[in-house]
Amino acid sequence: MVKEAVCLCRFNFIGLLQSISRDLPYHLSADDIYLTVGCTQAIEVVVSVLARPGANILLPRPGYPTYEAFSRFSKLEVRHFDLIPEKGWEVDIESVEAIADENTVAMVIINPGNPFGNVFTYHHLKKIAETSRKLGILVIADEVYNHIAFGSNPFVPMGKFGSIVPVLTLGSLSKRWILPGWRIGWIAACDPDGVFEECGIIKSIKSYLSFCTATTTFIQAAIPEILERTKEEFFLKIINITSEAADICYERIKEIPCISCPHKPDGSMFIMVKLNLSLLQDIIDDMDFCLKLAKEESVIVLPGVAVGLKNWLRISFAMEPEQLEQGLERIKTFCQRNAKNNA
């Protein structure tokens, strides 16, 4: 029984290696991939092993709040760099350079983006890599939505630039393979020059994972079937459904005067929209908007303050078109009812 379990895990690694290495200009080995209990544990591991007294980490604004939570828990100082809505949520390189110092250990990028639904171009990712190299920091690339890209920009893994700057790529099965609740994630060390090994990061990751809860074995057993038998038609169907939902969301938002969207989503399952509170009555901020919308229309959206942008909203379009249409119509009705000209 023990021998069978060992072989099974090895087979899983081989499948993941093939999947992750497919888009890279170099080959990863089994020693470069570390299974985690979902991407949440992957975030916990990389943040924890980088934490040391006086160190800081650069996080995007807006961004995924789990990074900030784990960083603060590990006593790692958080510094935010801006993403520019008018430029497709590109990283503001100048803001990165302005906040980094000799105690900065890493910067985080999320591509395709959560909460804003962008997809970084090849040239922008290369610029991020070159900037990180100049600053002497590594890149943590959150790519849980990898290949869920349906705009003009194809998905490009940050690991392509591993020869410029070492990259820790985080991923999971739950998004691209549509397996919510299946807690399988990974950390991939995209580092052809062996920087992570030299500085002890690989040793620290191995040590951390040696006393953590492991991924459920029966889910591990399903990985080979998932990776080998999922046909390309499945992924194309997901892209088509998500693209259609993004179009619906973007077009319907245009019909709501107090909400504006600076950039149509190119990937993932989310859109960020800006609130114009001057057009609404008796609504103080984005949190107030979301609470009243939930109470009056039974529609739940995320206030922007939760991801670092006050008076913005994050809307998920990961649902059936009919439900999405209904939800957006309720938001429109809510805004019309609370418009100032109705006072």
C-alpha positions in Angstrom: 0.0 0.0 0.0 2.8 2.4 0.9 4.7 1.7 -2.4 1.5 2.3 -4.4 0.9 5.7 -2.8 4.5 6.8 -3.5 4.2 5.9 -7.2 0.8 7.6 -7.5 2.2 10.9 -6.2 5.1 10.6 -8.6 2.8 10.1 -11.5 0.8 13.2 -10.4 4.0 15.2 -10.5 4.8 14.0 -14.0 1.4 15.2 -15.2 1.8 18.5 -13.5 5.2 18.9 -14.9 3.9 18.4 -18.4 1.1 20.8 -17.9 3.2 23.6 -16.3 6.3 23.2 -18.5 4.3 23.3 -21.7 4.5 27.1 -22.1 8.0 27.5 -20.7 11.3 27.8 -22.7 13.0 25.4 -20.3 12.0 22.1 -18.5 11.0 21.9 -14.9 11.9 18.8 -12.9 9.8 17.0 -10.2 12.0 18.8 -7.6 10.6 22.1 -8.9 7.0 21.4 -8.1 5.4 21.3 -4.6 1.8 20.2 -4.0 -0.3 22.2 -1.6 -3.8 22.1 -0.2 -5.2 24.6 -2.7 -3.6 27.8 -3.8 -4.4 29.3 -0.4 -1.8 27.1 1.3 0.7 27.9 -1.5 0.3 31.6 -0.6 0.8 30.8 3.1 3.9 28.8 2.4 5.7 31.3 0.1 4.9 34.3 2.3 6.0 32.5 5.5 9.3 31.3 4.1 10.1 34.8 2.8 9.3 36.5 6.1 12.2 37.8 8.3 12.6 40.8 10.7 12.4 44.1 8.9 11.5 42.6 5.5 8.7 43.9 3.3 6.7 42.6 0.3 5.1 44.5 -2.6 1.4 43.7 -3.2 -0.8 45.0 -6.0 -3.7 47.5 -5.4 -6.3 46.3 -6.1 -5.3 42.8 -5.2 -6.3 39.5 -3.6 -6.6 40.1 0.2 -5.3 36.7 1.2 -1.7 37.9 0.5 -2.0 40.8 2.8 -3.6 38.6 5.6 -0.8 36.0 5.5 1.9 38.7 5.2 0.6 40.6 8.3 0.3 37.3 10.2 3.9 36.6 9.4 4.9 40.1 10.5 6.0 40.9 6.9 5.5 44.6 6.2 3.1 45.2 3.3 3.7 47.9 0.7 1.2 48.5 -2.1 2.0 49.4 -5.7 -0.7 50.7 -8.0 -2.4 49.2 -11.0 -3.6 51.6 -13.7 -7.2 51.1 -14.7 -6.9 53.3 -17.8 -4.0 51.1 -19.1 -5.8 47.8 -18.7 -4.7 47.5 -15.0 -1.0 47.5 -15.9 1.5 47.6 -13.1 2.6 51.2 -12.3 6.3 50.4 -12.6 7.3 53.8 -11.1 5.2 53.1 -8.0 7.0 49.7 -7.6 10.5 51.4 -7.9 9.4 54.1 -5.4 8.4 51.8 -2.6 11.0 49.1 -2.9 14.2 49.1 -0.8 17.0 46.8 0.3 14.5 45.0 2.7 12.0 44.1 -0.1 11.9 40.4 -0.7 9.3 40.0 -3.5 6.5 41.5 -5.5 3.2 39.7 -6.3 1.5 39.8 -9.6 -1.8 38.1 -10.4 -2.4 37.2 -14.0 -5.1 36.8 -15.3 -6.2 39.3 -12.8 -8.4 39.0 -9.7 -10.3 41.3 -9.0 -10.1 43.2 -12.2 -10.1 40.6 -15.1 -7.0 41.8 -17.0 -4.4 39.8 -18.9 -0.8 41.2 -18.9 0.9 41.4 -22.3 4.2 39.6 -23.0 6.1 43.0 -23.1 4.6 44.2 -19.9 5.5 41.0 -18.1 9.0 41.2 -19.4 9.2 44.8 -18.1 8.1 43.6 -14.7 10.8 40.9 -14.8 13.5 43.4 -15.7 12.3 45.8 -13.0 12.4 43.1 -10.4 15.9 42.1 -11.4 17.0 45.6 -11.1 15.6 45.9 -7.6 17.0 42.5 -6.6 13.7 40.9 -5.7 11.9 37.7 -6.8 8.4 37.5 -8.4 5.5 35.6 -6.9 3.2 34.9 -9.9 -0.4 33.9 -9.0 -1.7 32.1 -12.1 -4.7 30.2 -10.8 -6.7 31.6 -13.7 -4.0 30.6 -16.2 -5.3 30.3 -19.8 -8.7 31.8 -18.9 -8.0 34.5 -21.3 -10.5 35.6 -24.0 -9.5 39.1 -25.0 -6.8 40.3 -27.4 -4.0 39.4 -25.0 -3.0 35.7 -24.8 -2.0 34.3 -21.5 1.8 34.3 -21.0 3.2 32.6 -17.9 5.6 34.7 -15.8 7.9 31.7 -15.8 8.9 32.5 -19.3 11.1 35.2 -17.8 12.7 32.9 -15.2 16.1 33.5 -16.7 15.7 37.3 -16.0 14.3 37.0 -12.5 13.5 33.9 -10.4 9.7 33.2 -10.2 7.6 31.3 -7.8 4.4 30.4 -9.7 1.3 29.5 -7.8 -1.5 27.5 -9.4 -4.4 25.2 -8.7 -6.9 22.9 -10.4 -10.0 24.6 -9.1 -10.3 27.4 -11.8 -9.2 26.3 -15.2 -10.5 22.7 -14.6 -13.6 24.1 -12.8 -13.2 22.0 -9.7 -14.2 24.3 -6.8 -13.6 22.6 -3.4 -10.9 20.3 -4.8 -8.0 21.5 -2.7 -5.1 20.9 -5.1 -2.6 23.7 -5.6 1.1 23.9 -6.3 4.2 26.0 -6.1 6.4 25.9 -9.2 10.0 27.2 -8.9 10.6 28.7 -12.3 14.3 29.4 -11.8 16.6 27.9 -14.5 19.7 29.6 -12.9 19.2 27.9 -9.5 18.9 31.1 -7.5 16.3 29.7 -5.1 18.5 26.7 -4.3 21.5 28.9 -3.5 19.6 31.3 -1.2 17.8 28.5 0.7 14.3 29.2 -0.4 13.8 25.7 -1.8 15.0 24.2 1.5 12.6 26.4 3.4 9.7 25.4 1.3 10.4 21.7 1.7 10.8 22.2 5.5 7.5 24.1 5.8 5.6 21.5 3.8 7.1 18.6 5.8 4.9 19.5 8.8 1.8 20.9 7.0 -1.4 19.0 6.2 -1.0 17.2 2.9 -3.4 17.2 -0.1 -6.1 14.5 0.3 -4.8 11.3 -1.3 -8.0 10.3 -3.1 -8.0 13.7 -4.8 -4.3 13.2 -5.8 -5.4 9.9 -7.3 -7.8 11.7 -9.7 -5.1 14.1 -11.0 -3.8 11.8 -13.7 -7.3 11.2 -15.1 -8.0 15.0 -15.0 -4.8 16.0 -16.7 -4.8 13.2 -19.3 -8.4 13.0 -20.2 -9.6 16.6 -20.2 -9.9 17.4 -23.9 -9.2 20.8 -25.5 -12.9 21.1 -26.3 -13.6 21.4 -22.6 -11.2 24.4 -22.2 -12.6 26.1 -25.3 -16.1 25.7 -23.9 -15.1 27.4 -20.7 -13.5 30.2 -22.6 -16.6 30.7 -24.7 -18.9 30.7 -21.8 -16.7 33.1 -19.7 -16.3 35.4 -22.7 -20.0 35.6 -23.3 -20.6 36.4 -19.6 -17.9 39.1 -19.7 -19.6 40.7 -22.7 -23.0 40.6 -21.0 -21.5 42.2 -17.9 -19.6 44.9 -19.7 -22.6 45.9 -21.9 -25.2 45.9 -19.1 -23.0 48.1 -16.9 -23.1 50.7 -19.6 -26.8 51.1 -18.9 -26.2 52.0 -15.3 -25.2 55.8 -15.0 -23.7 55.6 -11.5 -21.3 52.8 -12.4 -18.5 52.9 -15.0 -16.0 50.3 -16.2 -12.6 51.6 -17.3 -11.5 48.3 -18.9 -13.4 45.4 -20.4 -12.3 42.1 -18.8 -9.8 40.0 -20.9 -9.7 37.1 -18.5 -10.5 35.4 -15.2 -14.1 35.8 -13.9 -14.3 39.3 -12.5 -14.8 42.9 -13.4 -14.0 46.1 -11.4 -16.3 49.0 -11.8 -16.2 52.5 -10.3 -19.1 54.0 -8.3 -20.1 57.6 -8.9 -21.7 58.4 -5.5 -22.6 62.0 -6.6 -25.5 60.4 -8.6 -26.9 58.5 -5.7 -28.8 59.6 -2.6 -28.3 58.3 1.0 -25.4 56.0 0.0 -22.2 56.8 1.8 -19.6 54.6 0.2 -19.1 51.2 -1.6 -19.7 49.2 1.6 -23.0 51.0 2.2 -23.9 50.4 -1.5 -23.3 46.7 -1.2 -25.1 46.3 2.1 -28.2 48.1 0.8 -28.1 46.2 -2.5 -28.0 42.9 -0.7 -30.9 43.9 1.5 -33.1 45.4 -1.1 -32.4 43.3 -4.2 -30.7 40.1 -2.8 -27.7 40.7 -5.0 -24.2 40.4 -3.5 -21.1 42.1 -5.0 -17.8 42.8 -3.3 -17.1 46.3 -2.1 -13.8 47.7 -3.6 -12.5 48.6 -0.2 -12.0 44.8 0.5 -9.5 44.6 -2.3 -7.9 48.0 -1.8 -10.0 50.4 -3.9 -12.6 52.5 -2.0 -15.8 53.3 -3.9 -15.3 50.6 -6.4 -17.1 47.2 -6.8 -15.9 43.8 -7.9 -18.6 41.8 -9.8 -18.2 38.2 -10.6 -19.6 36.9 -13.9 -18.9 33.2 -13.2 -22.6 32.1 -13.6 -25.2 31.2 -16.1 -26.1 34.1 -18.5 -29.7 34.2 -17.3 -28.7 34.6 -13.7 -26.1 37.2 -14.6 -28.7 39.2 -16.6 -31.1 39.1 -13.7 -28.5 40.2 -11.2 -27.4 43.1 -13.4 -31.0 44.2 -13.9 -31.5 44.2 -10.2 -28.4 46.4 -9.7 -29.8 48.7 -12.4 -33.2 48.9 -10.6 -31.5 49.5 -7.3 -29.5 52.4 -8.8 -32.5 53.9 -10.4 -34.5 53.8 -7.2 -31.6 55.4 -5.3 -30.7 58.0 -7.9 -30.7 61.6 -6.7 -33.3 62.7 -9.3 -35.7 60.4 -7.5 -35.4 62.4 -4.2 
